[in-house]
Amino acid sequence: MPTRQELRADCSRCAGLCCVIPAFAKSSDFAIDKPARTPCPNLGGDFRCTVHTSLRQKGFTGCTVYDCFGAGQKVVQVTFGGADWRAQPGMFDVFPVMRNLHELLRYLDEAIGLSPDADVESAYEEIDRITMGDPAALAKVDVPVLRSQVNELLTRVSNRVRAGKKKRDLRGADLIGKDFRNADLRRANLRGAYLIGANLRGADLRLADVIGADLRGADLSGADLSETIFLIQAQLDSARGDRATTLPASLEHPAHWN
C-alpha cells in the first residue's frame, strides 16, 4: 500500500512526463502553446525543467500547481521498468490513467484516516492493485466509473465527519471574488466550489470539505485550514496566503506565500 509520501510527485524518479504528455494552451497560467505528446521547450536533456526556479516570473504558473500524485515515477520506475517516453511511447496512454488512479488513492488514503471504513479500504486496495497492472491493462481502465464509485465513498465519509452542527452547503457554487473574511465555514460543503480570487482572510475552514474546489488566487491569509478535509497541495499552491495560515500537518506553506 503506497504511503502518503509516495502519492506526491518525485521528479527525480520521473522522465518529465508532465512536461511532454499533456497539451497546454497559451494563457495566464502557461506562456506558450504546447501540443500533446510534445516536449516543452524548457525541458532539459536530463528531464528536468531548465526554468524551474523562475516559472512564475516567466509565465508558467500552471506548472507550479501541477501534481501528478506520484504517478510519474510509478509509470517510469514500475510500469515501464526505468525506461523513458522516447523508448516507450506507451507511456503517453498510461500516464493520464495512472495520474487519475493516484489522485483517487490520495483521497481514499485521507478518508481512511478520517473515519475507518471497510468499503473505503477495499476500494483503496483494489485501485492500488490496478496501478500495478501491465501497460495494456492500464490503458483500458474505465476511469469515470472508478471516479463515480470513489466519489460515493468519499461523500459518505465527508458526511460522517462533518455531521453535527448545521453546515453551509455551497457545492459547486460560484463564489468567485466573494468576501468571506473571518467567515465561519466550519463543516461547510465546498465541493467543486469556484472560489477564484475569493477573500478568505481569517476564515475558519475546519472540517470543511474542499474536494475539487478552485482556490486559484484566493486569499487564505490567516485562515484556519488545520482540519480542512480533502485539501491538496495543488490547491494551496494556486492560492495566496501567509505564515499565519494554519495548515494540516501533511501539507506545506507554498514558497511564494513568503
Secondary structure, 3 states (H helix, E strand, C coil): CCCHHHHCCCHHHCCCHHHCCCCECCCCCCCCCECCCCCCCCECCCCCECCHHHCCCCCCHHHHCCCCCCHHHHHHHHHCCCCCCCCCCCHHHHHHHHHHHHHHHHHHHHHHHHCCCHHHHHHHHHHHHHHCCCHHHHHCCCHHHHHHHHHHHHHHHHHHHCCCCCCCECCCCECCCCECCCCECCCCECCCCECCCCECCCCECCCCECCCCECCCCECCCCECCCCECCCHHHHHHCECCCCCECCCCCCCCHHHC
